[in-house]
Every structure is written in structure tokens, then in C-alpha cells.
């Protein structure tokens, strides 16, 4: 379809087809490595698909639904932890890094999944959790049984306590999940012993990465999975492995954060320089294998130029862009974070990544329906909180996703966002399982709301997630209308928007392209940029905005732009006349 331009109610005009652009802020890269422009889909295995009817998702369920990912045009699937685990933190408490928890199946199931994904052209990326293990891990059990100062205890961070009798923690660090970051052990005679560090739950002791034995163990783990054909690793809490010498007290926020919510520059538990030597060693291991295997850092570091230390040419391939994930619904803020991201990552010849949802944050269909009242990372929304405007949230989520798909670099999707799923914001307290909820006495609800099992078929038990009537977390009744089978045949559905836009992204090479901001729209509430032959406009204001002349290639809403005007909360891709 095509249209003529008009004058919008915000008081500026863009004559038909007359739109100009600044110089590119991201140059095309000659290297065509797949990860530079990849679309990677995160699967949270407990909630993706239940193949055996026990109410929990499993690896066989992922394999059964791989065709769904093929139709989305993704390059890889990232599997959140499926290792042997007591599941006190959704699998991020690992008891055995080289086996599959029976909850999810067996190593044979993993191999079958990897083989089938490879046949379909999809790489499998494993979630590696190197900062901490489960207290059920055999190495920690040996540490507890061994005396202070032993090689077994040196695998973790044990320290004597302060106070006359060692009754006080070694320092003032606090857990991300609430409460102290130290737990005291009890000696065999019943007396109080040493303390061990856990930046997360008390059942997740931190490894001692100053110990070469720890480094050797994880190199063994890397090779175990690389030998099974995985395409790489997403590295959990990549910024925290090495702690400052002497473990000094921290005067910032209790969880090690700065006032902006990210780890502060001086936080002694984050971003230590020595961590980079570890990842350079890992990169050398990956480079020994064929197939361009990748490392992606979950490194919550500010500001952006510091984050690029993780993706220098001899280190990680990608790092999550949390500054982008947390940007509010604001045109100036979006322009700023996109520009600063591209400039920062270009400086080290690395691709920028873009992400709007994951297993640790409120889904963006809900966040964007809350206005400026974003919950902090790791917190959820309950029935007693202000509820989101669901219609506005979905419109904005569709628009934000469409705009993101046109950006150069790599994209991460979180399972269910292609259905426009919101968080479960009214989940009863008795169903909540996130350790944050328990450790804070319910003051922080945690992340269960974004981890609810997916709806596949509207008329089946648990909306087709599995044959069990009751999955491990309850699904909102509103999700019936959002099931895959309901959206599959609806050309205007969020699912088909994702399929169409991601297909165009691949066909037009947008991930490997460059970005230019529009001159005409740069001071407005409409964000406008060009990537190749595609012009993207997203209206983040309160009034209709005029479009330049051109043909609509993709639109976040079926009526968006058809009259030459772009309504608030809508996005279009144009091919200029």
C-alpha cells in the first residue's frame, strides 16, 4: 500500500518522500559471522512445553515444537538451565553441570534435541552458571565436610567471621535475593564455624575463581558440551566471578548496585579486571571447535563503554544490552540508548544486542502498560499493585518489537513474547516459587509472573502446554485467546507479526546493516531511522504523526499508517518512493 503525506497535529510536516538522514552511526561489517546479526530465542525449559504430562516442561517438549521456532526465522535457541538441580532457583542452582535433571529428561533427550535443531538450521546455546553452584553439588558437600583451609574449601569462598567468636559475617555484602550474602556453617561438634559467600540464595555458594582448580573444572565443563555439538554458551552473571582482594565492605546499595540499579563502578563483587583473563581463555577453547561457537555475557555493568570490555575481539562475542532492555517508553531515551549502544560496541568491533524481555524481568507487554512505573529488575507485579493497561501495553510491545527487529546487530527473544504474552500480575501468593519472594517475606514478589507455562492450544488442558490439568505455575485465563493455534490463522496476530517481520529482517539483511537517524523527526516524539532501504518510524508521543511517502512493508497494527498518519504507540517500516 502507498499513501500521501499530510500535516500532523504536533505542528511539523514532512513533505511526501522528502526525508533526509544523518550519517550512519554504525558501519556495515565485512565479517558475515552468523552471530553478528543473529536472532536467538530463549527457552525457559520448565515453561515451554510438557511432553510427558507431569506439569513441567522438558527437553522432549522443546524438540516437539522446534518447527515453531523455524517459522519464526530464528538462528539459535538458548536453553535456560536444564542441569541436575534441586530447583530452588529455577535451575540456576546447579548440582551437576554435565548431566540433565530428570525433570527435563536425559542426556539422550538433549542429544536428540541438538540433532533435530541442527537438521532444521537452528543452533543450541547452553546457559552456563559459573558464579555459583547448588549447595547439593558434590564439590560443596566435600567442602562442608573438610576443615578450614583445606583444598576442598578453597573451591568456594569460606571466611572466618568477625566478632569475638566469629559470630558476625565477614563483611556487609547483601544477597541479590534479599538478606545477607553470607551463611555460617555448623561444625561437627555443634559450634559455629566459618561463613561462605552466596551473592544469591544461601543454597547457591559462590565459587572461588582465584583458585586454578575452579578454572580447570569449568574448562572441562565447556568441552563436555562443545563435544556434544552446542553452538555456544550464555554466561550467567558474567561480571561477578572474581571478587576484589580482601572482600572489602561495600558502601553502595545492599545488592551491590549503584543508584541507577546496575552494579556500581567500585562494587568489589562485580566487574573486576581479572575476570577478562578467564573469558579470553574460554574464547581460545571455543575457537578450537568448528562452526563459529559463541559466548554471550550476561554482564550488568554500567556505563555502556565499560560493558564493551566483555566483547573485545579476543573475548566474548556478544553481551546483553540491559540499558536497552530497561529504557522507558520515551523517544529521546530510545534514540539515546540506541546511539550510545552502537557507538560503544562499534568501538571494539562487536555487534550490539537488543532485548526487550527475559526470564528475570516483567514482560514488555506488561511493562509498557505501566507508564513510567517500571518494577525493578527481579521484581514482579501482584494483584495489590497498580495493574497495567493491557491494550496500551500490547500496542507498545508490538511497536517496540517491530522497531527492534530493524536494528543492526543481534536480537534476543524470550519465549512467549511472540504471542504478546503479558506477565501474570494476579498470581496468588501460594503459587509463587521464586526465592526472592521467600527471602524477603513477600516484600519482593520475584520473577514467577514472567515464567508461566506457554499456551499452545486453546481448547486443551493447560492450553496445550501438556496433558496435566495443572502446570507448575498457573496460567491466566486471558491466555486462552493468545494460544498459538488461535493466533496461527489470524493475519493480524502478534505471532504472525513476528513471523513476517523476522522473515523480512533476514531477507533484507537488516541485522548486518547500518543505522541513520532522520533529520526531520529528530526533535519529535516519533523515532525515525533508516537501515538500508527500510525507513522505520515508531510514534512514542500522544498525537498522530505524519509519515513520509512510501510503501508500507510492515506495521505493528493492521491500520497503522494507512491514512498517511501514524497513531501513538504504532510502528511502521516503509520503503520510500
NORQUI-V82862 format. One record per pair of residues at least 4 apart in sequence whose ideal C-beta (glycine too) atoms are under 7 Angstrom apart, sorted by the first residue. I is the first residue (numbers start at 0). J is the second residue. D is the distance in Angstrom with one decimal. If there is no record, write none. Layout:
BEGIN
[[I J D] [I J D]]
END
This chain:
BEGIN
[[0 550 6.7] [0 551 5.3] [0 561 6.4] [1 549 6.9] [1 550 5.0] [1 576 7.0] [2 546 7.0] [2 548 6.9] [2 560 6.9] [2 561 6.9] [2 562 6.9] [2 563 4.3] [3 15 5.6] [3 548 6.2] [3 563 5.8] [4 13 6.1] [4 14 6.3] [4 15 4.4] [4 545 5.5] [4 546 6.2] [4 547 5.9] [4 548 5.4] [4 563 5.7] [5 545 5.5] [5 563 5.1] [5 564 6.6] [6 12 4.5] [6 545 6.1] [7 11 7.0] [7 542 6.6] [7 543 5.4] [7 544 4.8] [7 545 4.0] [7 564 6.4] [8 542 4.6] [8 543 5.8] [9 523 6.4] [9 540 6.7] [9 542 4.9] [9 544 6.1] [11 523 6.6] [12 545 5.9] [13 17 6.6] [13 18 5.8] [13 519 4.7] [13 545 5.6] [13 547 4.9] [15 547 6.8] [15 548 3.9] [16 547 5.7] [16 548 4.1] [16 549 6.9] [16 575 6.0] [16 576 5.1] [17 547 6.8] [18 517 5.7] [18 519 5.6] [18 534 6.8] [18 547 4.3] [18 575 7.0] [19 518 4.7] [19 519 6.9] [20 515 3.8] [20 516 6.5] [20 517 5.8] [20 518 6.5] [20 529 5.1] [21 515 5.6] [21 516 4.9] [21 518 6.4] [22 515 6.8] [23 513 4.2] [23 514 6.4] [23 515 5.2] [24 338 5.8] [24 341 5.2] [24 342 6.1] [24 514 5.9] [25 341 4.3] [25 345 5.8] [25 407 5.3] [25 513 4.9] [25 514 5.0] [26 513 5.8] [27 511 6.3] [27 512 6.4] [27 513 5.4] [28 35 6.1] [28 511 6.9] [30 35 6.4] [32 291 5.6] [33 37 5.7] [33 74 5.9] [33 291 6.2] [34 291 6.8] [34 293 4.6] [34 316 5.2] [34 317 6.3] [34 409 6.4] [35 350 4.4] [35 409 6.9] [35 511 6.5] [36 408 6.9] [36 409 6.4] [36 510 2.7] [36 511 4.5] [37 74 4.4] [37 75 6.2] [37 409 4.6] [38 72 6.6] [38 73 4.7] [38 74 5.3] [38 410 4.8] [38 412 6.8] [38 501 6.0] [39 73 6.7] [39 74 6.4] [39 75 4.6] [39 77 5.4] [39 124 6.6] [39 409 6.8] [39 411 5.2] [40 68 5.6] [40 71 6.7] [40 73 4.4] [40 76 5.2] [40 77 7.0] [40 412 4.8] [40 414 6.9] [41 77 4.8] [41 79 6.7] [41 357 6.1] [41 358 6.9] [41 411 6.3] [41 412 6.6] [41 413 4.9] [41 414 6.1] [42 47 4.9] [42 61 5.7] [42 76 5.6] [42 77 6.9] [42 78 5.3] [42 79 6.6] [42 414 5.4] [43 47 6.4] [43 79 4.7] [43 358 4.9] [43 414 6.0] [43 450 5.8] [44 56 5.1] [44 57 6.7] [44 58 6.6] [44 61 6.5] [44 78 6.1] [44 79 6.2] [44 81 5.1] [44 103 5.4] [45 55 5.5] [45 56 4.8] [45 89 6.8] [45 471 6.2] [46 56 5.3] [46 450 5.4] [46 451 6.4] [46 452 4.4] [46 453 6.2] [47 56 4.6] [47 60 5.9] [47 61 5.5] [47 414 5.7] [47 453 6.1] [48 56 5.6] [48 60 3.1] [48 61 6.4] [48 63 6.1] [48 64 5.0] [48 453 6.9] [48 455 6.7] [48 464 6.5] [49 53 6.7] [49 54 6.4] [49 55 6.0] [49 56 5.2] [49 57 6.3] [49 60 5.4] [49 464 5.5] [49 465 2.7] [49 467 6.7] [49 470 6.8] [50 57 5.4] [50 59 3.8] [50 60 4.0] [50 63 5.8] [51 57 6.1] [51 59 6.8] [52 465 5.4] [52 466 4.0] [52 467 5.2] [53 467 6.4] [54 465 6.5] [54 467 4.1] [54 469 6.1] [54 470 4.8] [54 471 5.2] [55 102 5.5] [55 471 5.3] [56 60 5.2] [56 452 6.5] [57 103 4.8] [57 104 5.1] [58 62 6.5] [58 81 6.2] [58 99 6.8] [58 103 5.0] [58 104 4.3] [58 108 4.3] [58 109 5.7] [58 112 5.2] [59 63 6.4] [59 104 5.7] [59 108 5.5] [60 64 6.6] [61 112 5.8] [62 111 6.1] [62 112 4.4] [62 115 5.4] [65 69 6.5] [65 115 5.9] [65 116 5.9] [65 119 5.6] [65 121 6.6] [66 70 6.5] [67 71 6.8] [67 483 6.9] [68 73 5.1] [68 76 6.1] [68 121 6.1] [69 119 5.2] [70 498 5.7] [71 417 6.2] [71 497 6.0] [71 498 6.0] [71 501 5.8] [72 501 4.2] [72 502 5.2] [72 505 5.4] [73 121 6.5] [74 121 7.0] [74 122 6.5] [75 121 6.1] [75 122 3.9] [75 124 5.3] [75 230 5.7] [76 116 6.4] [76 121 5.7] [76 123 5.9] [76 124 6.9] [77 124 4.3] [77 126 6.6] [77 233 5.2] [78 123 6.6] [78 124 7.0] [78 125 6.1] [78 126 6.1] [79 90 6.5] [79 126 5.1] [79 358 6.0] [80 84 6.7] [80 90 3.5] [80 91 5.7] [80 93 6.4] [80 126 5.0] [80 128 6.2] [81 90 6.6] [81 99 5.6] [81 100 6.3] [81 103 4.4] [82 90 6.6] [82 93 4.7] [82 95 6.0] [82 96 5.7] [82 98 6.6] [82 99 6.9] [82 100 6.1] [83 94 4.7] [83 95 3.8] [83 98 4.9] [83 100 4.8] [84 90 4.9] [84 92 5.4] [84 93 5.6] [84 94 5.3] [84 100 5.4] [84 133 5.9] [85 92 6.3] [85 94 6.4] [85 133 5.9] [85 135 5.2] [86 90 6.1] [86 102 7.0] [87 92 5.0] [87 200 6.1] [87 202 4.8] [87 434 6.1] [88 92 4.6] [88 199 6.6] [88 200 5.5] [88 203 6.3] [88 434 5.4] [91 128 5.5] [91 235 6.5] [92 133 3.9] [92 200 6.9] [92 202 5.7] [92 203 5.0] [93 128 5.2] [93 132 5.5] [93 133 5.6] [93 136 6.8] [94 133 4.4] [94 135 4.2] [94 136 5.1] [96 220 4.7] [97 220 6.3] [97 223 4.9] [98 106 6.5] [99 103 5.5] [99 104 5.6] [99 105 5.5] [99 106 5.4] [99 108 6.6] [99 109 5.5] [104 108 3.3] [106 110 6.3] [107 111 6.3] [108 112 6.4] [109 113 6.3] [110 114 6.2] [110 227 6.5] [111 115 6.3] [112 116 6.1] [112 123 6.8] [113 117 6.3] [113 123 4.9] [113 227 6.5] [113 228 5.2] [113 229 6.8] [114 118 6.6] [115 119 6.5] [116 121 4.2] [116 123 5.2] [117 228 6.8] [122 230 3.1] [123 229 5.3] [123 230 5.7] [124 229 6.7] [124 230 5.4] [124 231 5.0] [124 232 6.5] [124 233 5.7] [125 224 5.2] [125 229 5.0] [125 232 5.5] [126 233 5.0] [126 235 6.2] [127 232 4.4] [127 233 6.9] [127 234 5.3] [127 235 6.5] [128 235 4.5] [129 206 6.8] [129 217 5.5] [129 234 6.6] [129 240 6.0] [130 198 6.9] [130 205 6.0] [130 206 6.7] [130 235 6.6] [130 236 4.3] [130 239 4.9] [130 240 5.6] [131 197 6.4] [131 198 6.9] [131 199 6.1] [131 203 4.2] [131 204 6.0] [131 205 4.8] [131 206 6.4] [132 136 4.0] [132 138 6.8] [132 139 6.0] [132 204 6.4] [132 206 6.6] [133 202 6.2] [133 203 6.6] [134 139 5.4] [134 202 4.5] [134 204 6.0] [137 141 6.3] [138 142 6.5] [138 154 5.2] [139 143 6.5] [139 155 6.3] [139 204 5.4] [140 144 6.5] [141 145 6.1] [141 151 4.5] [142 151 4.6] [142 152 4.7] [142 154 5.9] [142 155 5.4] [143 184 6.2] [145 149 3.9] [145 151 3.7] [145 152 5.5] [147 152 6.4] [147 157 6.8] [147 193 5.5] [148 152 6.8] [149 153 7.0] [152 157 4.7] [153 207 6.0] [153 210 5.2] [154 206 6.6] [154 207 6.0] [154 210 6.2] [154 212 6.3] [154 213 5.9] [155 195 5.7] [155 204 4.9] [155 205 6.6] [155 206 6.1] [155 207 5.5] [156 195 6.3] [156 196 4.0] [156 205 5.2] [156 207 5.0] [157 193 4.6] [157 195 5.2] [158 169 4.0] [158 193 6.3] [158 194 5.6] [158 246 7.0] [159 165 5.4] [159 193 5.8] [160 165 3.5] [160 166 6.0] [160 167 5.4] [160 168 6.3] [160 169 6.0] [160 183 6.5] [160 194 5.2] [161 167 4.1] [161 168 7.0] [161 169 6.3] [162 166 4.5] [162 167 3.9] [165 191 6.4] [166 191 6.5] [168 179 5.6] [168 181 3.9] [168 194 5.8] [169 181 6.1] [169 194 5.6] [169 246 6.3] [170 246 5.3] [170 247 6.8] [170 248 5.0] [171 248 4.7] [171 249 6.6] [172 180 4.1] [172 249 6.0] [172 268 6.3] [173 178 6.9] [173 179 6.3] [173 180 5.5] [173 253 3.7] [173 254 5.7] [174 178 5.3] [174 179 6.5] [174 180 4.7] [174 197 6.5] [174 198 6.4] [174 199 6.1] [174 438 7.0] [175 198 6.0] [175 199 5.4] [175 254 5.0] [175 377 7.0] [176 199 5.6] [176 200 5.3] [176 434 5.1] [176 435 4.7] [176 438 4.7] [177 435 6.3] [177 438 4.1] [177 439 4.0] [177 443 6.5] [178 438 5.3] [180 196 6.0] [180 197 6.0] [180 198 5.6] [181 194 4.4] [181 196 6.0] [182 194 6.5] [182 195 6.0] [182 197 6.4] [182 201 4.5] [183 191 5.5] [183 192 6.6] [183 194 4.9] [184 192 4.4] [184 193 5.9] [184 195 6.7] [185 189 6.4] [185 191 6.6] [185 192 6.2] [186 190 4.7] [186 192 4.4] [195 204 5.0] [196 205 4.7] [197 201 5.5] [197 203 5.1] [197 204 5.3] [197 205 5.9] [198 205 5.8] [198 239 6.1] [198 268 6.3] [199 203 4.5] [200 434 4.5] [200 438 6.9] [206 213 5.0] [207 213 5.9] [208 213 5.6] [208 214 6.8] [208 240 4.4] [208 241 5.1] [208 277 6.7] [211 215 6.2] [212 216 6.4] [213 217 6.7] [214 218 6.5] [214 277 6.5] [215 219 6.6] [216 220 6.6] [217 221 6.4] [218 222 6.6] [218 284 6.3] [219 223 6.5] [220 224 7.0] [221 225 6.0] [221 281 6.3] [221 284 5.5] [222 226 5.9] [222 284 6.7] [224 229 4.7] [225 229 6.2] [225 288 5.3] [225 292 6.5] [230 290 6.9] [230 292 5.9] [230 293 6.6] [231 285 6.9] [231 292 4.6] [231 293 3.6] [231 294 6.0] [232 294 5.6] [233 295 4.8] [233 297 6.5] [234 294 6.3] [234 295 6.7] [234 296 5.4] [234 297 6.2] [235 297 5.5] [236 297 6.2] [237 296 3.9] [237 297 5.4] [237 298 4.5] [237 309 6.6] [238 262 6.4] [238 269 4.9] [238 270 5.1] [238 274 6.9] [238 298 4.2] [238 299 6.3] [238 300 5.4] [239 268 6.0] [239 269 5.5] [240 274 5.2] [240 277 6.3] [241 271 4.1] [241 273 4.5] [241 274 4.6] [242 246 5.9] [242 267 6.2] [242 268 5.3] [242 271 6.7] [243 247 6.1] [243 267 3.5] [243 271 6.0] [246 267 6.7] [247 267 5.2] [249 255 6.1] [249 266 5.9] [249 267 5.7] [251 255 6.5] [251 256 6.4] [251 257 6.0] [251 263 4.7] [251 266 6.0] [252 256 4.3] [255 262 5.5] [255 266 4.5] [255 268 5.2] [255 269 5.8] [256 260 5.5] [256 261 6.2] [256 262 6.0] [256 263 6.4] [257 261 5.9] [257 262 6.9] [257 263 3.6] [257 301 6.9] [259 301 6.2] [260 375 6.2] [260 376 6.7] [261 299 5.4] [261 300 6.7] [261 301 4.0] [262 266 4.8] [262 269 3.8] [262 270 6.2] [262 299 5.9] [262 300 6.1] [266 270 6.9] [270 300 5.4] [270 305 7.0] [274 278 6.8] [275 279 6.2] [275 308 6.4] [275 314 6.2] [276 280 6.6] [277 281 6.6] [278 282 6.3] [278 294 6.8] [278 314 4.9] [278 315 5.8] [279 283 6.9] [279 313 5.4] [279 314 5.5] [280 284 6.9] [281 285 6.5] [281 294 6.2] [282 286 6.2] [282 294 6.5] [282 313 5.9] [282 314 5.7] [285 292 4.4] [285 294 6.4] [288 292 5.2] [293 316 4.3] [293 317 6.6] [294 315 4.5] [294 316 5.5] [295 315 6.6] [295 316 6.6] [295 317 4.2] [295 318 6.7] [295 319 6.9] [296 309 4.4] [296 315 4.7] [296 318 4.2] [296 319 6.9] [297 319 5.3] [298 306 6.1] [298 309 5.0] [298 318 5.4] [299 321 5.4] [300 305 5.0] [300 306 4.7] [301 305 6.7] [303 322 5.8] [303 339 5.4] [303 340 6.1] [303 343 4.3] [304 343 5.1] [306 318 5.6] [307 343 5.1] [307 344 5.8] [307 346 6.3] [307 347 4.7] [307 349 6.6] [309 314 6.2] [309 315 4.9] [309 318 4.7] [310 314 6.3] [310 315 4.9] [310 316 6.8] [310 317 6.4] [310 318 5.1] [310 344 6.7] [310 347 5.9] [310 349 3.8] [311 347 5.1] [312 348 6.0] [317 350 6.4] [317 352 5.2] [317 409 5.7] [318 352 6.8] [319 352 6.0] [319 354 6.1] [320 324 6.7] [320 340 5.7] [320 351 6.1] [320 352 5.0] [320 353 6.1] [320 354 6.5] [321 325 6.0] [322 326 6.9] [322 336 5.3] [322 340 6.8] [323 336 5.2] [323 340 6.1] [323 353 5.6] [323 354 6.8] [324 354 5.1] [324 355 6.2] [324 360 6.8] [326 332 5.1] [326 333 5.7] [326 336 4.9] [327 332 5.6] [327 371 5.9] [327 373 6.8] [328 367 5.6] [328 395 5.9] [328 539 5.9] [329 333 6.5] [329 539 6.4] [330 334 6.4] [330 523 7.0] [330 524 4.8] [330 525 6.6] [330 526 5.0] [330 539 4.3] [330 540 6.9] [331 335 6.2] [332 336 6.3] [333 337 6.2] [333 526 5.4] [333 539 6.8] [334 338 6.1] [334 516 6.8] [334 526 5.9] [335 339 6.0] [336 340 6.0] [337 341 6.4] [337 406 6.8] [338 342 6.2] [339 343 6.0] [340 344 6.2] [340 351 4.7] [341 345 5.8] [341 351 5.6] [341 514 6.3] [342 346 6.7] [344 349 4.7] [344 350 6.5] [344 351 4.5] [350 408 4.5] [350 409 5.2] [351 408 3.9] [352 408 6.0] [352 409 4.5] [352 411 6.2] [353 403 4.9] [353 406 5.4] [353 408 6.2] [353 410 5.3] [354 411 4.1] [355 363 4.3] [355 399 6.0] [355 400 6.4] [355 403 6.3] [355 416 6.9] [356 360 6.4] [356 362 4.9] [356 363 4.9] [356 413 4.0] [356 416 5.0] [357 413 4.9] [358 413 6.7] [358 446 6.6] [358 449 6.3] [358 450 5.9] [359 376 6.2] [359 377 6.1] [359 446 5.6] [360 376 5.6] [360 449 6.6] [361 365 5.1] [361 366 5.1] [361 374 5.5] [361 379 6.5] [361 380 6.2] [361 422 5.0] [361 448 6.7] [361 449 6.0] [362 366 6.9] [362 416 6.6] [362 420 6.1] [362 421 5.8] [362 422 4.9] [362 449 5.1] [363 367 5.7] [363 396 4.9] [363 399 6.4] [363 416 7.0] [364 392 5.0] [364 393 5.3] [364 396 3.9] [364 419 5.5] [364 420 6.5] [364 421 4.6] [365 369 6.8] [365 380 6.8] [365 387 4.9] [365 392 5.7] [365 421 4.4] [365 422 4.2] [365 424 6.5] [366 373 5.8] [367 392 4.8] [367 395 3.6] [367 396 5.5] [367 399 6.7] [368 387 3.1] [368 388 4.4] [368 389 5.8] [368 391 5.2] [368 392 2.5] [369 373 6.5] [369 387 4.9] [372 385 6.6] [374 378 4.3] [374 379 6.8] [374 380 6.2] [377 435 6.0] [377 445 6.9] [377 446 6.3] [378 443 5.1] [378 444 6.1] [379 422 6.7] [379 444 3.7] [379 445 5.6] [379 446 6.0] [379 447 6.3] [379 448 4.2] [380 384 4.8] [380 422 6.0] [380 424 4.2] [380 444 7.0] [380 448 6.2] [381 424 7.0] [381 444 5.2] [382 425 4.2] [386 424 6.0] [387 392 5.0] [387 421 7.0] [387 424 6.8] [388 392 6.0] [389 393 6.3] [389 421 6.3] [390 394 6.5] [391 395 6.1] [391 568 6.4] [392 396 6.0] [392 421 6.5] [393 397 6.3] [393 419 5.2] [394 398 6.4] [394 556 6.7] [394 568 4.1] [394 569 6.9] [395 399 5.9] [395 568 5.0] [396 400 6.2] [396 419 6.3] [397 401 6.4] [397 419 6.8] [397 493 5.9] [397 496 6.1] [397 555 4.2] [397 556 6.9] [398 402 6.4] [398 537 5.2] [398 555 4.2] [398 568 5.7] [398 569 5.5] [398 570 3.8] [399 403 6.2] [400 404 6.4] [401 496 6.9] [401 500 5.6] [401 553 6.2] [401 555 4.6] [401 570 4.5] [402 535 5.7] [402 537 4.5] [402 570 5.1] [403 410 6.4] [404 410 6.7] [404 500 4.7] [404 501 6.2] [404 504 5.0] [405 504 6.9] [405 509 5.3] [405 530 5.4] [405 533 6.0] [405 535 4.6] [405 572 6.2] [406 514 6.8] [407 509 6.7] [407 510 6.2] [407 511 6.7] [407 512 4.8] [407 513 6.0] [407 514 5.8] [407 530 6.2] [408 510 6.5] [412 416 5.8] [412 417 6.7] [414 453 6.3] [415 420 4.0] [415 453 5.2] [416 420 6.6] [417 493 6.5] [417 494 5.4] [417 497 4.1] [418 481 4.9] [418 483 6.8] [418 486 6.2] [418 493 5.9] [418 494 5.7] [419 481 6.2] [419 493 3.6] [420 478 6.8] [420 481 6.1] [422 448 3.9] [422 449 5.3] [423 448 4.6] [423 451 4.8] [423 475 5.2] [424 448 6.2] [426 430 5.5] [426 431 6.5] [426 447 6.2] [426 448 6.0] [426 473 6.5] [428 441 6.4] [430 472 6.1] [430 473 5.6] [431 436 4.6] [431 444 6.7] [431 445 6.3] [431 447 5.0] [432 447 6.0] [433 445 2.7] [433 446 5.1] [433 447 5.1] [434 438 5.7] [435 439 6.1] [435 443 5.0] [435 445 3.8] [436 441 5.9] [436 443 6.8] [436 444 5.7] [436 445 4.2] [439 443 4.4] [446 450 6.1] [447 472 6.0] [450 472 6.4] [451 472 4.9] [451 474 5.6] [452 461 6.5] [452 464 4.2] [452 470 4.3] [452 471 7.0] [452 472 6.3] [452 474 6.1] [453 464 6.0] [454 462 3.5] [454 463 6.5] [454 464 6.8] [454 474 6.4] [454 478 4.5] [454 479 6.6] [454 481 5.9] [454 482 4.0] [455 462 6.5] [455 463 3.3] [455 464 6.2] [455 482 6.1] [455 483 4.9] [455 484 6.9] [456 462 6.5] [456 463 3.0] [456 482 5.8] [456 484 4.8] [457 462 6.0] [457 479 4.9] [457 482 4.0] [457 484 6.0] [457 485 5.1] [459 463 4.3] [460 466 5.9] [460 467 6.7] [460 468 4.9] [461 465 5.7] [461 467 6.3] [461 468 6.6] [461 470 4.8] [461 474 6.6] [462 474 6.0] [462 478 6.0] [462 479 5.9] [462 482 5.2] [463 482 6.4] [464 470 5.3] [465 470 6.6] [470 474 6.7] [474 478 5.1] [478 482 7.0] [480 485 6.0] [481 485 6.9] [481 486 6.8] [483 487 5.9] [483 494 6.6] [485 489 7.0] [486 492 3.7] [486 493 6.6] [486 494 3.9] [486 495 6.8] [487 494 6.6] [489 495 6.7] [490 495 5.7] [491 557 4.7] [492 496 6.9] [493 497 6.5] [494 498 6.5] [495 499 6.1] [496 500 6.0] [496 555 6.8] [497 501 5.9] [498 502 6.3] [499 503 6.5] [499 553 6.2] [500 504 6.3] [500 553 5.1] [501 505 6.6] [502 506 6.2] [503 507 5.6] [503 552 6.3] [503 553 6.0] [504 509 4.7] [504 510 6.2] [507 531 6.1] [507 533 6.2] [508 512 6.0] [508 531 6.7] [509 530 5.1] [509 531 6.5] [509 533 6.5] [512 530 4.3] [512 531 4.7] [513 530 6.6] [514 528 5.4] [514 530 5.7] [515 528 6.2] [515 529 4.6] [516 521 5.8] [516 528 5.3] [517 521 6.3] [517 527 3.6] [517 528 6.4] [520 525 4.9] [520 527 3.8] [523 544 6.7] [524 538 6.8] [524 539 5.3] [524 540 2.6] [525 536 5.6] [525 537 6.9] [525 538 5.0] [525 539 6.9] [525 540 6.5] [525 544 4.4] [525 565 6.8] [526 537 5.0] [526 539 6.3] [527 534 6.8] [527 535 6.9] [527 536 4.6] [528 535 5.6] [529 533 6.9] [529 534 5.0] [530 535 7.0] [532 574 5.9] [533 552 6.5] [533 572 5.2] [533 574 6.6] [534 549 6.6] [534 573 4.5] [534 575 5.8] [535 570 6.9] [535 572 5.4] [536 546 6.4] [536 565 5.8] [536 570 6.8] [536 571 5.7] [537 570 4.0] [538 544 5.0] [538 565 4.7] [538 566 6.5] [538 567 5.2] [538 568 6.7] [538 569 5.7] [540 544 6.8] [540 567 6.0] [541 567 5.8] [542 567 6.8] [543 564 4.3] [543 565 6.6] [543 566 5.5] [544 564 6.9] [544 565 5.0] [545 563 6.8] [545 564 6.2] [546 560 5.5] [546 563 5.7] [546 564 6.7] [546 565 5.5] [546 571 7.0] [546 573 7.0] [547 575 6.6] [548 576 5.1] [549 573 3.7] [549 574 5.7] [549 575 4.4] [549 576 5.5] [550 573 6.6] [550 574 4.8] [551 560 5.4] [551 571 5.6] [551 573 6.2] [552 572 4.3] [552 573 6.6] [552 574 5.5] [553 571 6.9] [553 572 4.2] [554 559 3.9] [554 560 5.9] [554 571 4.8] [555 559 5.8] [555 569 5.3] [555 570 4.3] [556 569 5.0] [559 565 6.3] [559 566 6.7] [559 569 4.0] [559 571 5.4] [560 565 5.4] [560 571 4.4] [565 569 5.5] [565 571 6.2]]
END
